[in-house]
Amino acid sequence: MPLIIPAHLYSSIINHLESAYPNEGAGLLLGNANGNDKTVKSVLKFDNNFEAGEQYHRYRISAEDMFKGETEAEKLGVDVIGVFHSHPDHPSQASEYDREHALPWYSYLIVSIQKGKASTSQSWLLSDDRKKFTEESVEL
């Protein structure tokens, strides 16, 4: 099932993640899932609240931010369908740390930011047994 992101929302994600460089940036994907695809309708951008010395390779979205995301999604009549974050100067592959902290069903859009500019992006889905990610296609 592809993750569909309108171009203007993808641009907003890229701007946020590039501005977070050299640290990881993050946010939530809000939208609809209909069994055939997931369509992003809105994004929420958050500050990385991981401890300052580790933000170059870690991100954290707080429980308060997740609550804001759920509240905003409810207002818009959609759901939280995923998370986006960056990998500064690293590939857009999901890491072991990403797997350990992910939830099945959410889409995890990872954007590689190389020297401050967006490079590749990939979206990942965690298996129900939480053992591995599989790549999902992204349509802009």
N, C-alpha and C positions, 0 to 999 in steps of 0.2 A: 504494500500500500504506500504510494508516494506521499511525501510531505510537500504541499504546494504553498509557496510563499510569494505573495505579490511583490513585484520589483521594488516598489516604494518602501515596503516593510523590510525587505532584505537590505536595501540601502541604509535604512535606519539602524539595523543590527550592525552592519559593517562600520558605520560611523561611530557607534558606541564602542565597539571592540577595538577599533584603531585608536580611539581617544584614551582607552585604558592602558595601552601599550606603554611601558614594557611589562605591565602586569596583565593578568587575566581579567577580562570583563565578562559579565554574565547578565542574564535576564530570563524572562519567561515568554513562551509562545502561547498565545490565547487563540482558540479557534474551534473548529468543528471537526469531528471524525464521523464518517458515515459508513464505515465498513469497507469502502473502496479506497478512500484516501483521507488524509488529514489536511485541512486548509487553515492556514494562519490568517486570522482576521485582525489581530492587534499584537503588539509586543510591549512588554514592560521591561524597562532597563533599570538595573540596580547597581549600586556601588558594591564592589567586592568587599565583604566584611571579614575575610580571612585575616589572620594576624599579618601585620604590615610586612615583615621580613619574608613571608612565604607567598605573597600575592603574585609573584612572577611565575609560579607554577601550580597554584591552587586558587580555587574560588569557593566562596560559600554564599548561598542565598539563605538568609535567616528565616526562622519560622514566621516572624512578623511580615517579611516580604512575601512569603508563600501565602499568608493570610490575605495580604493586599491583592495578590494575584487572583486568589479564589473570589474575593469580593468584587474585583473589577470584572472578572469573567462572568460572574452572576449578573452584574449590571448590564453587560453587553449581550447576555443570553447565549454565551458560549462556555467552553471549558478551558482549563489549563491543559494543553496538549503536549507541552514539552518545555525544554530548557535549552538555551543557547549559551555558549561560552567560547572563549578563545584559547588557543595554545600559542603563546608568544614564542616565535623562533623555533617552533616544533611542528611536526605534521598534524593534520586534522584527524588523525587516528585516535580512537577512544583509548585511554590509558587504563591500566589496572586500577588506579585510584578512582577514575571515572566509573568503572564497573562496580567497585565496592560501594559507591555512594549513589548509584542510580536505582531507579524503580522501573519495573517492567511496564510496558504500555507507553510511557512517555517517549517522545522523540527527543534525541539529544543532538542538536546541531552544533558542530564544532568547526570553528573557523581558524585556520592557521594564519597568524599575523607575522609576516616576515619583515623585520626591520621597520616596523610601524605600518606596513601596508598589507591589506588582506590578500591572501594567496588562495589556497584551496579551501573548500568547505565540504563536509560530509555530515550526514545524519545517521544516527545509530539507534537501534532498538535493543533493549536488554531482553534476553530470553526469560521466560517465566520461572525457570529454575535458577536464574541470576548467575549462570555460569559463563555466559558469553554475550557479546554484542554481535548483531548482524547489521550490515549497512542497509539503509533504506534510501530509495531514490529521492532526489530533491528536484522539484520543478519550479522554475521562477516565472 
